[in-house]
């Protein structure tokens, strides 16, 4: 029960034969070299792994966004060590956060297997090597669960995931501080480069309405792609964006930093520059009450370009 049929096929034969899915196979695998390969691709051989439509979202490759519908957003975000030094001396410890989104969290074991291999091969310009010590699962209420205790090899996968109900509860608790006034201010700290594009141009000031529009767009598309969510009705999106336009920036302490990401494989670099620092915003308390849950989701999934490289980390100050 629950078994899937797999067909091993010659790729070129499918030009004259029925596709495996037509005769009940769920998956198809085979050697892909007969379809050709360009010289700069890498190795001389490659395989293919295909699935019927209903199984595409369950393929491991989708976690890195290789299925390109809905802009091919990745199923994870990386939060690097905040305030980390340029280099770690031998023996020093460090930590980073990895957030798996929606049903992509089922692939956590694959990440856990990959991290020690990364450590053996080395990362960064000096190919610094590291060992995995332990893994913790963190929750919005401050709880932690050990996924991989130090010195052990058995995973203890968390049974719970953060849900919208958790976020609403957290938002309600946070908004209690605003009950005694008609207006309230909120300071956001941009801890890693915030790289936003609006009207095909880089945004070099922390305009809240643009920031929130990109945040809402990202949350909605991730919900559809990885959590089986429905698209937000246009009128609901317009209502939230109109509320965001009521927010005014009253203090701006951000600066633009030039940052590039290098590839040891290609020898090229990609610019991931953006805004860092902090900004304070003011709005009527009912406006914040509506926007706060989505800001909390934004803290979890990060905002803007290059989130898989650690960009777009922000937090509420205080």
Buried (B, 14 or more C-beta within 10 A) or exposed (E): EEEEEBBEBEBEEBEEEEEBBEEEBBBBBBBBBEEEBEEEEEEEEEEEEBBBEEEEBEBEEBBBBEBEEBEEBBBBBBBBEEEEEEEBEEEEEEEEBEBBBBBBBBBBEEBBEEBEEEBEEEEEEEEEEBEEEEBEBEBBEEEEBBBBBEEEEEBEEBEEBBEEEBBEBBBEEBBEEBEEEEEBBBBBBBBBBBBBEEEEEBBEEBBBBBBBBBBBBBBBBBBBBBBEBEEBEEEEBEEBBEBBBBBEBEEBEBEBEEBEEEEEEEEEEEBBBBBBBBBBBBBBBEBBBBBBBBBBBBBBBBBBBBBBBBBBBBEEEE
